[in-house]
């Protein structure tokens, strides 16, 4: 295959990877260069300590991946999870390892800010779903450190700074902070003032496709790459990159970017800031070409991942096969209940949650897995129905992308719950979107529609048609207190 080589650095909440993507007008190939775990570390003098990201370890793995990349890389792009950040002092030194969004330091902060400023103001400025770990609430909890900081950089911008020395905030990720005005596209000076937060640490905004700079001499020497290799801003929020690579045509599709989190929504030309949207707790996040990712964060496969961890990492395919034979819709949980957010003994929490709700407890591991997947499929369908209703968008196909697309049982259950065909895959949609935005910036592809068409032609998704009794899912939704999924 003849094409241009791009390096896509893709940092997820549980693992990171450096991928090499060869992109041409009629061909697209992705090769994994290096994959590494992203394991948070809890340290401190208190009983629970503080949960941090090991960002220096991540950066070391990124350098190793770039060193192992094939020759001829034309550009590097970086995406990651949202909301978390590093603080730099006046010399550009990191003030401390970034705190993990699941850390308890924000407990109670969101409620206090909402009570002080009001939901109308907060949602009217940012258009964001109210989530306790949004950057805005982390900063309120982190005032002392913020006062010592010269610059705040979100995680992909921090990595780009270490590679190039360029300071900035890519817009799709900045849109997740709660501090970006969704109407003007600028940082909200009014909101910062009302919160008593200093505006100075927030860096200039930049767009996907912008050239950030070339590699620092030391980075070039360590990786073996030429200093002239540029770092290109991509849609640096991993979900924005994933949505950019959804293999869809037209606008009658919804997406579920499914991994640790499930991001369920539709792509729109502008935000939805209605009272009904705020009441439904839907978010308006930035996408490529000024689009809006109108979506809801659903807890996602985190609940299953924590079950597997508690069980000592048993064989997942065997568990999924047993779960498929387990009785469907027997036990349901609200996967978005805050009790499922922190790490811990997830199977015990699921059993306790079922007891409180009057649901039968899962009797074994297979039933626990089926409970999680049934509940997640139901949450997908409810979020999808609400997104379509609030936005006025007709949905005919659901594209389920990311790591969750490997889970055929979940994909089939989601099709059943939604009553719509589910197109599953690609798995590495985030890395593909990262590379495709670079390819467009470097003139390899003309636009977003052509990039999506290229994905559809080279990475065709697997189709899951809805099966079974739709009424059973409607009754399950009523039992769970969710909107009817069909």
C-alpha positions as CSV (number, residue, x, y, z in Angstrom):
1,X,0.0,0.0,0.0
2,X,1.2,3.5,-0.8
3,X,0.3,6.2,1.6
4,X,1.6,8.8,4.1
5,X,2.7,7.6,7.5
6,X,1.3,9.2,10.7
7,X,1.9,8.4,14.4
8,X,-1.2,8.4,16.5
9,X,-0.6,8.6,20.3
10,X,-3.9,7.5,21.9
11,X,-4.1,7.6,25.7
12,X,-7.2,5.9,27.2
13,X,-8.2,5.8,30.8
14,X,-7.0,2.2,31.2
15,X,-4.3,1.9,28.5
16,X,-2.3,3.9,26.0
17,X,-0.9,3.1,22.6
18,X,1.3,4.5,19.8
19,X,-0.1,3.5,16.4
20,X,1.3,3.9,12.9
21,X,-1.3,4.8,10.3
22,X,-0.7,4.7,6.6
23,X,-3.2,6.9,4.9
24,X,-3.9,7.3,1.2
25,X,-7.0,8.3,-0.8
26,X,-8.1,4.7,-1.2
27,X,-6.3,2.9,1.6
28,X,-6.0,3.0,5.3
29,X,-3.9,0.7,7.5
30,X,-3.3,0.8,11.2
31,X,-0.4,-0.9,13.0
32,X,0.2,-1.1,16.7
33,X,3.7,0.0,17.6
34,X,3.5,0.0,21.3
35,X,0.7,-0.6,23.9
36,X,1.1,0.0,27.6
37,X,-1.1,0.1,30.7
38,X,-2.3,3.3,32.2
39,X,-2.4,2.5,35.9
40,X,-3.3,5.2,38.4
41,X,-1.2,5.5,41.6
42,X,-2.6,6.4,45.0
43,X,-0.2,8.2,47.2
44,X,-0.3,10.5,50.2
45,X,-0.3,10.7,54.0
46,X,-4.0,10.5,54.5
47,X,-5.8,7.1,55.0
48,X,-7.0,7.0,51.3
49,X,-4.3,9.2,49.8
50,X,-4.7,10.9,46.4
51,X,-5.3,9.1,43.2
52,X,-2.9,10.4,40.5
53,X,-2.1,9.6,36.9
54,X,1.4,8.4,36.3
55,X,1.9,10.9,33.5
56,X,5.7,10.6,33.5
57,X,5.4,6.9,33.0
58,X,3.0,7.5,30.1
59,X,5.3,10.0,28.5
60,X,8.2,7.5,28.8
61,X,6.1,4.9,27.0
62,X,5.1,7.4,24.3
63,X,8.8,8.2,23.6
64,X,9.5,4.4,23.5
65,X,6.7,4.0,21.0
66,X,7.9,6.9,18.8
67,X,11.4,5.3,18.9
68,X,9.9,2.1,17.6
69,X,7.8,3.7,14.9
70,X,8.6,2.9,11.3
71,X,10.7,5.3,9.3
72,X,9.1,8.1,7.4
73,X,6.6,9.5,10.0
74,X,5.1,12.7,8.5
75,X,3.4,13.9,11.7
76,X,2.5,13.0,15.3
77,X,-0.9,13.6,16.9
78,X,-2.0,13.1,20.5
79,X,-5.4,12.4,22.0
80,X,-6.5,11.3,25.5
81,X,-9.3,11.2,27.9
82,X,-10.8,14.5,28.9
83,X,-11.0,16.8,32.0
84,X,-7.7,16.1,33.7
85,X,-4.7,18.5,33.5
86,X,-1.2,19.3,34.6
87,X,0.0,22.5,36.1
88,X,3.3,24.2,35.1
89,X,5.3,26.8,37.0
90,X,7.0,29.8,35.4
91,X,9.9,27.7,34.3
92,X,7.6,25.2,32.6
93,X,8.2,22.5,35.2
94,X,5.3,20.2,36.2
95,X,4.1,21.1,39.7
96,X,2.9,17.5,40.4
97,X,1.5,14.4,38.8
98,X,-2.0,15.2,37.5
99,X,-4.8,14.1,39.9
100,X,-7.2,11.3,38.5
101,X,-10.8,12.4,37.9
102,X,-12.0,9.5,40.1
103,X,-10.2,10.9,43.1
104,X,-12.5,12.0,46.0
105,X,-11.2,15.6,46.2
106,X,-14.2,16.8,44.2
107,X,-16.7,15.2,46.5
108,X,-19.4,17.8,47.2
109,X,-17.8,20.5,45.1
110,X,-20.2,20.3,42.1
111,X,-23.2,20.6,44.4
112,X,-21.7,23.6,46.1
113,X,-20.9,25.4,42.8
114,X,-24.3,24.6,41.4
115,X,-26.0,26.0,44.5
116,X,-23.8,29.1,44.4
117,X,-24.0,30.0,40.6
118,X,-27.1,28.1,39.5
119,X,-27.6,25.5,36.8
120,X,-29.0,28.1,34.3
121,X,-25.7,30.0,34.3
122,X,-23.4,27.0,34.3
123,X,-25.3,25.1,31.6
124,X,-25.9,28.3,29.6
125,X,-22.2,29.0,29.4
126,X,-20.7,25.5,28.9
127,X,-23.6,23.4,27.8
128,X,-22.0,20.5,29.7
129,X,-23.5,17.6,31.5
130,X,-23.2,18.0,35.3
131,X,-20.5,15.5,36.3
132,X,-18.6,15.8,39.6
133,X,-15.2,15.4,38.0
134,X,-15.5,18.1,35.3
135,X,-12.4,20.3,35.2
136,X,-14.3,23.3,36.6
137,X,-14.9,21.4,39.8
138,X,-11.4,20.0,40.0
139,X,-10.0,23.6,39.8
140,X,-12.3,24.8,42.6
141,X,-10.9,21.9,44.7
142,X,-7.4,22.7,43.6
143,X,-7.3,26.5,44.2
144,X,-4.0,26.5,46.2
145,X,-2.1,24.7,43.5
146,X,-3.7,26.8,40.8
147,X,-2.5,30.0,42.5
148,X,1.1,28.7,42.1
149,X,0.7,27.8,38.4
150,X,1.7,29.8,35.4
151,X,0.0,27.4,32.9
152,X,-2.7,24.8,32.9
153,X,-2.4,22.1,30.1
154,X,-4.9,19.3,29.5
155,X,-3.3,15.9,29.2
156,X,-2.7,15.8,25.4
157,X,-1.6,19.4,25.4
158,X,0.9,18.6,28.1
159,X,2.4,15.8,26.1
160,X,2.5,18.1,23.0
161,X,4.3,20.7,25.1
162,X,6.9,18.2,26.2
163,X,7.4,17.1,22.6
164,X,7.6,20.6,21.0
165,X,7.5,23.4,23.7
166,X,4.2,24.7,22.2
167,X,1.6,25.9,24.7
168,X,-2.1,25.8,23.9
169,X,-5.5,24.2,24.4
170,X,-7.0,22.2,21.6
171,X,-10.7,23.1,21.3
172,X,-12.5,19.8,21.4
173,X,-10.8,18.9,24.7
174,X,-11.2,22.4,26.1
175,X,-14.9,22.1,25.5
176,X,-15.1,19.4,28.2
177,X,-13.7,21.6,31.0
178,X,-16.9,23.6,31.8
179,X,-14.9,26.8,31.3
180,X,-15.4,27.2,27.5
181,X,-18.3,29.3,26.4
182,X,-20.2,27.1,24.0
183,X,-21.7,30.1,22.2
184,X,-18.6,32.1,21.6
185,X,-15.9,29.4,21.6
186,X,-13.8,31.4,24.0
187,X,-12.8,30.9,27.6
188,X,-15.5,32.4,29.9
189,X,-13.9,35.2,31.8
190,X,-17.2,35.8,33.6
191,X,-17.4,32.3,34.9
192,X,-13.8,32.3,36.0
193,X,-14.4,35.6,37.8
194,X,-17.6,34.3,39.6
195,X,-15.6,31.2,40.7
196,X,-12.7,33.3,41.9
197,X,-10.3,31.4,39.6
198,X,-7.4,33.2,37.9
199,X,-7.7,33.4,34.1
200,X,-3.9,33.5,33.5
201,X,-3.1,29.8,33.5
202,X,-5.6,29.0,30.7
203,X,-3.6,28.8,27.4
204,X,-4.6,30.1,24.0
205,X,-7.1,27.9,22.1
206,X,-6.2,26.0,18.9
207,X,-8.1,24.0,16.3
208,X,-7.8,20.4,15.2
209,X,-5.4,20.3,12.3
210,X,-3.2,23.2,13.5
211,X,0.6,22.7,13.3
212,X,1.9,22.9,16.9
213,X,5.6,22.8,16.1
214,X,8.4,20.4,15.5
215,X,10.2,18.1,17.9
216,X,12.6,19.5,20.5
217,X,16.2,18.5,19.8
218,X,16.3,16.3,22.9
219,X,13.1,14.5,21.9
220,X,14.5,13.9,18.4
221,X,17.7,12.5,19.8
222,X,15.8,10.2,22.2
223,X,13.4,8.9,19.6
224,X,15.6,8.9,16.6
225,X,13.1,10.9,14.6
226,X,14.2,14.0,12.6
227,X,13.7,17.3,14.4
228,X,11.6,18.5,11.4
229,X,8.8,16.1,12.2
230,X,5.8,18.2,13.2
231,X,3.2,17.6,16.0
232,X,-0.3,18.3,14.6
233,X,-3.3,19.1,16.8
234,X,-5.9,16.5,16.3
235,X,-9.4,16.3,17.9
236,X,-7.5,15.7,21.1
237,X,-10.4,14.5,23.2
238,X,-10.5,10.8,22.4
239,X,-14.2,10.8,21.9
240,X,-13.9,13.6,19.4
241,X,-11.3,11.6,17.5
242,X,-13.5,8.5,17.6
243,X,-16.5,10.4,16.3
244,X,-14.4,11.8,13.4
245,X,-13.7,8.2,12.3
246,X,-17.3,6.8,12.6
247,X,-17.9,5.1,9.2
248,X,-21.2,6.8,8.6
249,X,-22.6,8.8,5.7
250,X,-25.3,11.5,6.0
251,X,-26.6,12.7,9.4
252,X,-29.1,10.1,10.3
253,X,-26.8,8.2,12.6
254,X,-26.0,8.0,16.3
255,X,-22.8,6.9,17.8
256,X,-21.8,5.1,21.0
257,X,-18.0,5.4,21.6
258,X,-17.8,2.5,24.0
259,X,-14.9,1.7,26.3
260,X,-14.3,2.5,30.0
261,X,-17.1,5.1,29.3
262,X,-19.9,5.0,26.8
263,X,-20.4,8.3,25.1
264,X,-23.9,8.1,23.5
265,X,-25.1,10.9,21.1
266,X,-25.5,12.5,17.8
267,X,-23.5,15.0,15.7
268,X,-25.1,18.4,15.3
269,X,-24.2,21.7,13.7
270,X,-24.8,23.7,16.9
271,X,-25.5,23.3,20.6
272,X,-28.8,22.4,22.3
273,X,-29.2,24.6,25.4
274,X,-32.8,24.2,26.2
275,X,-34.2,23.7,29.6
276,X,-35.2,20.1,28.6
277,X,-31.6,19.4,27.6
278,X,-30.3,20.7,30.9
279,X,-32.8,18.7,32.8
280,X,-31.8,15.6,30.9
281,X,-28.2,16.3,31.7
282,X,-27.0,16.2,28.1
283,X,-23.6,17.7,27.1
284,X,-22.5,19.8,24.1
285,X,-18.9,19.1,23.4
286,X,-16.8,20.3,20.5
287,X,-16.2,18.2,17.4
288,X,-14.2,18.5,14.2
289,X,-15.2,21.4,11.8
290,X,-17.2,23.2,14.5
291,X,-19.6,20.4,15.0
292,X,-21.2,19.6,18.3
293,X,-21.1,16.2,19.9
294,X,-24.5,16.2,21.7
295,X,-24.2,13.3,24.0
296,X,-24.5,11.8,27.4
297,X,-21.7,10.1,29.4
298,X,-22.8,6.6,30.5
299,X,-20.7,4.7,32.9
300,X,-19.7,2.1,30.2
301,X,-17.6,-1.0,30.5
302,X,-15.9,0.3,33.6
303,X,-18.4,-1.6,35.7
304,X,-17.5,-4.9,33.9
305,X,-13.8,-4.1,34.1
306,X,-13.9,-3.6,37.8
307,X,-15.8,-6.9,38.2
308,X,-13.1,-8.7,36.2
309,X,-10.4,-7.1,38.4
310,X,-12.2,-8.2,41.6
311,X,-12.4,-11.7,40.2
312,X,-8.7,-11.9,39.4
313,X,-9.0,-11.3,35.7
314,X,-10.8,-14.5,34.6
315,X,-11.2,-15.6,30.9
316,X,-13.5,-12.9,29.4
317,X,-14.6,-14.8,26.3
318,X,-15.7,-17.8,28.5
319,X,-17.6,-15.4,30.8
320,X,-19.3,-13.7,27.9
321,X,-20.4,-17.1,26.5
322,X,-21.8,-18.0,29.8
323,X,-23.5,-14.6,30.2
324,X,-25.2,-15.1,26.8
325,X,-26.8,-18.3,28.1
326,X,-27.9,-16.6,31.4
327,X,-31.5,-15.3,31.6
328,X,-31.8,-11.9,30.1
329,X,-33.2,-8.8,31.9
330,X,-33.4,-10.8,35.2
331,X,-31.4,-8.3,37.2
332,X,-31.0,-4.6,36.3
333,X,-28.8,-1.8,37.9
334,X,-28.5,1.9,37.2
335,X,-25.0,1.9,35.7
336,X,-24.8,5.7,36.2
337,X,-25.4,5.5,39.9
338,X,-22.5,7.4,41.6
339,X,-21.7,4.3,43.8
340,X,-20.2,2.7,40.7
341,X,-17.8,5.5,39.9
342,X,-14.9,4.8,42.3
343,X,-12.7,1.7,42.1
344,X,-13.6,-1.1,44.4
345,X,-15.5,-4.4,44.9
346,X,-17.9,-4.0,42.0
347,X,-19.7,-7.4,42.3
348,X,-20.6,-6.7,45.9
349,X,-21.8,-3.2,44.9
350,X,-24.0,-4.7,42.2
351,X,-25.5,-7.2,44.6
352,X,-26.2,-4.5,47.2
353,X,-27.7,-2.2,44.5
354,X,-30.0,-5.0,43.4
355,X,-31.1,-5.6,47.0
356,X,-32.0,-1.9,47.5
357,X,-34.0,-1.7,44.3
358,X,-35.9,-5.0,44.9
359,X,-34.1,-6.7,42.0
360,X,-33.0,-10.3,42.2
361,X,-29.3,-10.6,43.0
362,X,-27.1,-12.2,40.4
363,X,-26.5,-15.8,41.5
364,X,-23.0,-16.2,39.9
365,X,-20.5,-14.5,37.7
366,X,-22.3,-15.2,34.5
367,X,-25.5,-13.6,35.8
368,X,-23.5,-10.6,37.1
369,X,-22.0,-10.0,33.6
370,X,-25.4,-10.4,32.0
371,X,-26.8,-7.9,34.5
372,X,-24.1,-5.4,33.7
373,X,-24.5,-5.8,29.9
374,X,-28.3,-5.7,29.9
375,X,-28.2,-2.6,32.1
376,X,-25.6,-0.9,29.9
377,X,-27.6,-1.7,26.7
378,X,-30.7,-0.3,28.3
379,X,-28.8,2.9,29.3
380,X,-27.5,3.2,25.7
381,X,-31.0,3.0,24.4
382,X,-32.4,5.5,26.9
383,X,-29.6,8.0,26.1
384,X,-30.1,7.5,22.4
385,X,-33.8,8.1,22.5
386,X,-33.4,11.2,24.6
387,X,-30.6,12.6,22.3
388,X,-32.8,12.1,19.3
389,X,-35.8,13.7,20.9
390,X,-34.1,16.7,22.3
391,X,-32.1,17.4,19.1
392,X,-34.8,16.6,16.6
393,X,-32.4,14.3,14.8
394,X,-33.8,11.1,13.2
395,X,-31.6,8.1,13.8
396,X,-31.7,5.1,11.5
397,X,-28.4,3.4,12.4
398,X,-26.3,3.2,15.6
399,X,-22.5,3.1,15.2
400,X,-20.9,1.4,18.2
401,X,-17.2,2.0,18.0
402,X,-14.2,1.5,20.2
403,X,-13.2,-1.4,22.4
404,X,-16.8,-2.2,23.2
405,X,-17.4,-3.1,19.6
406,X,-15.4,-6.4,20.2
407,X,-18.2,-7.4,22.7
408,X,-20.7,-9.0,20.3
409,X,-23.1,-9.7,23.1
410,X,-23.2,-6.1,24.1
411,X,-23.6,-5.0,20.5
412,X,-26.5,-7.4,20.0
413,X,-28.2,-6.4,23.2
414,X,-27.8,-2.7,22.3
415,X,-29.5,-3.4,18.9
416,X,-32.3,-5.2,20.7
417,X,-32.7,-2.4,23.3
418,X,-32.7,0.4,20.7
419,X,-34.8,-1.5,18.1
420,X,-32.2,-0.2,15.5
421,X,-29.4,-1.9,13.6
422,X,-26.0,-1.5,15.3
423,X,-22.9,-1.2,13.1
424,X,-20.0,-2.4,15.3
425,X,-16.5,-1.2,14.8
426,X,-13.8,-0.3,14.1
427,X,-12.2,-1.0,17.5
428,X,-9.4,1.5,17.1
429,X,-11.6,4.3,16.0
430,X,-9.9,6.9,18.2
431,X,-6.5,6.2,16.7
432,X,-8.0,6.2,13.2
433,X,-9.7,9.6,13.8
434,X,-6.4,10.9,15.2
435,X,-4.5,9.9,12.1
436,X,-7.3,11.0,9.7
437,X,-7.3,14.6,11.1
438,X,-3.5,14.6,10.6
439,X,-3.9,13.3,7.1
440,X,-6.4,16.0,6.2
441,X,-4.2,18.7,7.7
442,X,-1.3,17.4,5.5
443,X,-3.4,17.4,2.3
444,X,-3.8,13.6,2.0
445,X,-7.6,13.8,2.4
446,X,-9.9,16.7,1.5
447,X,-12.5,16.6,4.3
448,X,-14.4,14.8,7.1
449,X,-16.9,13.1,4.7
450,X,-14.1,11.6,2.6
451,X,-12.3,10.4,5.8
452,X,-15.4,8.6,7.0
453,X,-16.0,7.1,3.6
454,X,-12.4,5.8,3.7
455,X,-13.0,4.1,7.1
456,X,-16.2,2.5,5.8
457,X,-14.4,1.1,2.7
458,X,-11.3,-0.2,4.5
459,X,-12.7,-1.1,8.0
460,X,-16.2,-2.3,7.3
461,X,-18.3,-2.6,10.5
462,X,-20.2,-5.7,11.6
463,X,-24.0,-5.3,11.5
464,X,-26.3,-6.4,14.4
465,X,-30.0,-6.4,13.6
466,X,-32.5,-6.1,16.5
467,X,-34.0,-9.4,17.6
468,X,-36.6,-10.6,20.0
469,X,-39.4,-8.9,21.9
470,X,-39.1,-5.1,22.0
471,X,-41.8,-5.1,24.6
472,X,-39.5,-6.8,27.0
473,X,-37.1,-4.0,26.8
474,X,-39.8,-1.4,27.2
475,X,-41.0,-3.2,30.4
476,X,-37.4,-3.4,31.6
477,X,-37.0,0.4,31.0
478,X,-40.2,1.1,33.0
479,X,-38.8,-1.2,35.8
480,X,-35.6,0.8,35.8
481,X,-37.3,4.2,35.6
482,X,-35.7,5.0,32.2
483,X,-37.3,6.4,29.1
484,X,-38.9,3.8,26.8
485,X,-36.0,2.7,24.5
486,X,-38.1,2.5,21.4
